[in-house]
Amino acid sequence: MALADAERRATQTLLWVTPQDWLLDIALDHLTLARVALYRAALASQPPAAAANPHLAPALAGLRKAGTLDHLPKALLTAAHWHALLGDAATARRHLDEAQQIAERGPMPLFLADVHLHRARLVGMAAAESRTTNWPDIDPNAELAKAKALIEQHAYGRRYAELADAEAAAVNW
């Protein structure tokens, strides 16, 4: 129900802002719709089709065009997760690396915490062969520790539950 509501609202606002050519608003609506597709795919029992997320590329391109580096990491993290679901670890890694570069230059420590948390989860959940091939230099537990340090240092309360969940999952990494 929540996904359908988010999809309905973003679709409606996209219809309103597109004729106005409001780049940021358009890109953020595409990002919301890309996240809806991501969450649906993550909850499904089968891997998604690459074409099943038509809003991801417009979200990334729109945020780049709007010149809003403070929003781009959100789209890059969504794209990384999407490509990881597709089994495209190389593209997922590129998106995470770009988000990290932006966050470090910012400085944007909360986005940096998100990058480390996403990287820890994606690497930790990867099959052994994929981890060896695509993430050979990444230790998911070290990434989780970096995320935890940033989350605690900056009192990033929105991530406490997710951090606890990732720490529980890390037992199986």
N, C-alpha and C positions, 0 to 999 in steps of 0.2 A: 504494500500500500504506500509506504513512504517513497519508494523508488518511483512509482507511478505519479505521485503528487509532485515530486521534484521534476520529473520529466515533463509533466503538463505545464508547470509554472515556467520552466526554462524555455519550453517551446513557445509559449505565449509571449514571453518577454522578448524572445529572439525575433518574433514577428513584429513587435513594436519598435525595436531599436535598429533593425536592419535598414529600413528606409531612411532613418536618420543618419546612418553611416557612423554610428558611435562605436568605434573600433574596440575599445576596452569592454564595453557592455556586451557586444556581439561575441567577443572572444571568451568572456566569462560564462556566457550562456552555453556556448559550445563546450566549454570545460565541464560545466554541470552535466550536460548530456553525455559527454564522454565518460564521466564518472558513473553515471547511471548504467551505461553499457558495461563498464568495468565491473561494477558490483553484481550485475546480473550474471555476467560470465563467471565471476569468481564463485557465485552460489550455484551455478549449474554443474551438473555431473559430467559434462563433456567439455573438451577444450573449445574455445571460441574460434570462429572463422576470422581471418585477418580483416575481412571487409565488414565485420559486425560492429565496428566502431567508427562510423563515418564522421564523427565530430572531433576526433582526436587531432587529426592534422589541422583542421581549421582553428582549433583552440590554440595549438602551438604557433601556427603562422600568425594568427590574429594578435596574440600577446607580443610576439616579436615585432609585428608591424606597429602596434600601439606604443612600443618602446617602454613597456612597464616591466622592468626587471624584478620589481617587488612581487609580481604575480607569476612570472614565468616558472619559478621552481615548482609551484603547485601543479602546473601542467606537465612539467618534466617528470615529476614523481608519478603522476597518473600514467604517463606514457611508459615509464619504466616498468610499472606493475603490469600494464597491458601486454607489453612485449614479453615479459617473463611468462605470463599466462600462455602466450602463443608459442613459447619455447624458443624465442629469439633472445637469448641471453646477451649476445653482443650488442644489440640495439638497446636493450634494457640497461646495460652497463654504460653505454655512451650517454644516455639520458641522465643517469645518476651522476656520472662524472661532471656533466655540464651543470646540473643543479648544484653540485658541491662547489664548483668554481664560482658560480654566482653568489652562493651563500658565503663563501670565504672572503670574496672581494667586498661584499656588501658593507660592513659585516652583517650577516643575518644569522645569528646563532640558533634561532628556533628552526629555521629551514635546514641548517646544518644538522641539527638533532634529527629532523625528519629524514634527511638523506641517510644518516648512519643507521637509523631504525629500519628504513626500507631496505637498505643494502644487507643488513643483518638478516632480515626475514627472507629476502629473495635468495641469498646465498645459503642460508640455513635450510631452507625448504628444497633447494635444488638436489637432484639426484647426484650420487657420488661421481658419476662420469661427467655430468655437466659441471659440477663444482671443479673438478680437476681440469677440464678443458677450458671453461669460460671464466672461472673465478680463481685461478690457481694462487694468486697472491692475496686473496681476501680471506681473513679469518672472521667468520660471522660473530663469534664471541667477542672479539676485539671491537668490532663495529658496534655491537650491543653495549659494550662498556663505554665507548665514546658517546653514544646516544644517551646513556644513563647519566654520565657526567654532565652533559649539556642540559639535559632535562632538569636535573637537580640544581645545577648552578643558576639556571634562569627561572626556576620555579614554574616550569612549563606544564601547568596543571592539566591541560587538555590531553597530554600524552601519558599521564601516570598510569591509567588503566591499560593502555596499549603497551607500555613498557612492561608492566607486570605480566601481561599475556605473552609478550615476546620472551621474557625471562623464563616463563613456564615452558614455552615451546622449545627453548634452547636446550633443555635437558635431552632432547632427541637429536640434536645436531651433531 
